[in-house]
Amino acid sequence: MNSIAGAAFASWRLEPGTFAALFGFAFFYARGWIRLQSRAARRFPLPRLLCFFAGIAALALALFSPLDAFANFLLSIHMVQHLMLTMVAPPLLLLGAPFLPILLGLPRRFVADGLGPFLAWHPLKTLGHFLTNPIFALLAFCLSNILWHLPVAYELALRSTAWHRVEHMFFLGTAILFWWHVINPWPTHNRWPRWTVIPYLLLADFQNTALAAFFSFYDQVLYPTYAAAPRFGNFSALNDQAAAGGIMWVPGSIAFLIPCAVVAIQFLSPKRTPAAVPSSAFPAFLRFLFQSFRLPRVPLTRLRRPLQFLLLGLALLIIWDGFTGPQLSAMNAAGTLPWTHWRGLTVLALLFVGNLFCMSCPFMLVRDGARKILSPFGFGKIPWPRFLRNKWLPVVLIALYLWAYEGFSLWDRPWATAAIILGYFAAASLVDSIFKGASFCKYVCPIGQFHFMQSLVSPAEIRIREPDVCAGCRTYDCIKGNASQRGCELQLFQPRKSGNMDCTFCLDCVSACPHDNVALQPVAPAADLWKSTPRSSIGRWESRPDLAALVLVLTFGAFANAASMVAPVQDLAASFDLSHLAFTTAFLGLFLLALPLFATVCAAALARPYEKSRVSLSRTIAAYAIALAPVGSGMWLAHFVFHLFTASHTPIPVFQRLFGLEPDWSIASWSWPGLLGVELLFLDAGFLLTLYALWRIARKRSPRPLFAFLPWAMIAIFLFAFGAWVVFQPMQMRGTLMSSASQAGVPRLVTAAE
């Protein structure tokens, strides 16, 4: 095996024809670029030269390096070579805008007498116009990628040097056509509107993801050559195939999503012209998409109490069954409803409607009852302590919850779940019976803080309809209340409110407004993240390190919570001579404290020199960290939706048992082949929204926004890549009968593809 590896590493080989072509392109480009420095230096700066040479270097590395020799032994290495030819070299070459430099670099007589007439030939122009059509380019790129990975074509390329070269020519040629529409190299012009690049890239990413998932989850070796090839260590052909799928998906998706984010930023960023709208206004198409959509004026205030009574009944049922029912989580309402279905449904509601759970929270129903009983005796008059008027207490409580959930397997202890819910009722009633306002919701409740963060990307918000109506108001009933209706207990003054942070959707302001000027309205998701104006009761993001800590704990906690359930992490835990609790403490200590602290301090230190005004490191972190909320929301959505669908039918036999019927424990949950794609879509959308929010913040805070943006973008890229890896791993099926084997130390693991 050492001789094979040594031979592969020593197999740098130069094919004279290919090398001469690459050298010729580099030479003539450099020659033409030097000439252009005296004519159009601003259009051809040094980065263009560097991009083109980097593209040539990428081609040389793919074709001449040991990658080519390893390609016959490892599919994963062959996949790296293909990515170099399709994702790395073509965009770099096109970023160099190579046409004019190469033409100027060639001998003038050759261009004038030989190449010029050929380029002016009408049939050639027609062919070029057809080949660069975005529809043809996209189809050619996707079909080339799919067809050359079919076993027949792939094996043909492996066994024949000539066909291997043809394969590489197809990959490179179709990739150049594909990236042409994205890069739009000068002096060409866009064939379609610039915004079409976004769905163009996403369609290509979908094809890439589907193919990568097939490689990752197919349970047989696709290519006989790799099944018969010598293996390196314990790296089997099937593991090699799965690794190739991961390489295709993660770096491949990043290659599609990064330019997609760049184009979105360019398109959505307001144009800085005298006639332009203010930078705080939404772009026209977002206004059309969200603000032209009118939510039906349903009397939501009338639905609040019925929803609270409904959830109160479910909560009491869960508590009763948790204490008295079977202590196998899959057979108990406390083991299925709260951890799988309630969490999955609430994050979907947050995505499409907003903070629906807080509006229908059963804890507040019991709290309001306790208040009515105790208020005549002078209870509920004490202000919340000033030193606790922040989010530090819920940050600690959320971290403790994430630790206890995994360390003590709360999901598998129905009695513990029932005790937590019962304790929640007691805590909400006690705190708000002693202190004024909605102190529990605003300063204590970990569930509420989770929903506040997730609702930052919701497409709906409780807000005023017409600012002029509020400007003429003198009673301010929305916050002060009146004789028949209390005002906002969270001190969110509607005319100065922005976003969903701290808003429980209680609708008290809606009921109190005498002008019917407050309502649930559509907004652009995450638009509040890059606003620099102060918010009522919250202030500016940069002045709230406690909110930054909340977002960081919930964002990094999303990835830690999901990762703790996948097979590689569980195997890692088993390899250490540590108890489950000790490993969980170390793992979450890394993800919830060490990693976010190190990453944000480094990013802030790198971005701070480019700020318009020097502020403290903590204020820089607070200003940017809030933009990580969308990628965290994407991970929570991907994770909870996976469990919601794979355990969709588990409550049915539980309710059959509770109502005295014969439970059918063999009932199957939904099996949806597209579930993996939905998970990836949530993760992709959160990643892109985070990148856009970071860019908008960097533009406001820095005269050189790219340098301030990049360190924070690297955190987002790391989280996205890690989340992608998690999504592709087999995950423990908690709350189902399949997970009951975990009590014997053999957890059942599945993936979204099963």
Secondary structure, 3 states (H helix, E strand, C coil): CHHHHHHHHCCCCCCHHHHHHHHHHHHHHHHHHHHHCCCCCCCCCHHHHHHHHHHHHHHHHHHHCHHHHHCCCCHHHHHHHHHHHHHHHHHHHHHCCCHHHHHHHCCHHHHHHHHHHHHCCHHHHHHHHHHCCHHHHHHHHHHHHHHCCCHHHHHHHHHCHHHHHHHHHHHHHHHHHHHHHHHCCCCCCCCCCHHHHHHHHHHHHHHHHHHHHHHHHCCCCCCHHHHHCCCCCCCCHHHHHHHHHHHHHHHHHHHHHHHHHHHHHHHHCCCCCCCCCCCCCCCHHHHHHHHCCCCCCCCHHHHHHHHHHHHHHHHHHHHHHHHHCCCCHHHCHHHHHHHHHHHHHHHHHHHHCCCHHHHCCHHHHHHHHHHHHHHHHCCCCECCCHHHCCCHHHHHHHHHHHHHHHHCCHHHCHHHHHHHHHHHHHHHHHHHHHECCCHHHHHCCHHHHHHHHHHHHCCEEEEECCHHHHHCCCCCHHHHCCCCCCCCCCCCCHHHCCCCCCCCCCCHHHHHCCCCCEEEEECCCCHHHHCCCCECCCECHHHCHHHHHHHHHHHHHHHHHHHCCEHHHHHHHHHCCCCHHHHHHHHHHHHHHHHHHHHHHHHHHHHHHHCCCCCCHHHHHHHHHHHHHHHHHHHHHHHHHHHHHHCCCCHHHHHHHHCCCCCCCCCCCCCCCCHHHHHHHHHHHHHHHHHHHHHHHHHHHCCCHHHHHHHHHHHHHHHHHHHHHHHHCCEECCCCHHHHHHHHCCCCEECCCC
